[in-house]
Amino acid sequence: MEQNVGNTDRILRAVIGAILVVLGLAAFGGALKFIALLVGVVLLATAAMSRCPAYKILGIKTSGH
């Protein structure tokens, strides 16, 4: 699979993902905790792989390749 997430996009995904995971673990409860953790983990995973399935479907590419 081709990379479609650029460096700036990766950094933002990693930072926001980490914040959501920490908030999910520390501050929230119930469904909000689950949603924060899920979104945070997905953002961290897409940042690590430099690939976003939603970008592929929508034809978006922020990596210069």
C-alpha positions in Angstrom: 0.0 0.0 0.0 1.3 3.4 -1.0 2.0 6.1 1.6 -0.6 8.9 1.5 0.1 10.8 4.7 2.7 13.5 4.7 5.1 14.5 7.5 3.1 17.4 8.9 -0.1 15.3 8.8 1.8 12.4 10.6 3.0 14.7 13.3 -0.5 16.2 13.9 -2.0 12.7 14.0 0.6 11.4 16.4 0.2 14.4 18.8 -3.6 14.4 18.7 -3.7 10.6 19.0 -1.4 10.6 22.0 -3.4 13.3 23.7 -6.7 11.4 23.2 -5.2 8.2 24.5 -3.9 9.9 27.7 -7.2 11.7 28.2 -9.1 8.5 27.6 -7.1 6.7 30.2 -7.0 9.5 32.7 -10.1 11.7 32.5 -13.0 10.2 30.7 -15.5 7.4 31.7 -18.0 5.3 29.9 -18.6 5.6 26.2 -16.5 8.8 25.9 -13.5 6.9 27.3 -13.9 4.2 24.6 -14.3 6.7 21.8 -11.3 8.7 22.9 -9.1 5.6 23.1 -10.3 4.2 19.8 -9.8 7.4 17.9 -6.4 8.0 19.6 -5.2 4.5 18.7 -6.4 4.8 15.1 -4.6 8.2 14.7 -1.4 6.8 16.2 -1.6 3.7 13.9 -2.1 5.8 10.7 0.7 8.1 11.7 3.1 5.2 12.3 2.2 3.6 9.0 1.9 6.8 7.0 -1.2 5.4 5.4 -4.8 6.4 5.9 -7.6 4.2 4.5 -10.1 7.1 4.5 -7.6 9.2 2.4 -7.3 6.3 -0.1 -11.1 6.1 -0.5 -11.4 9.9 -0.9 -8.3 10.2 -3.2 -6.5 12.5 -0.8 -2.7 12.4 -0.6 -0.7 14.7 1.7 2.7 13.0 1.2 4.6 14.5 -1.7 5.0 11.1 -3.5 
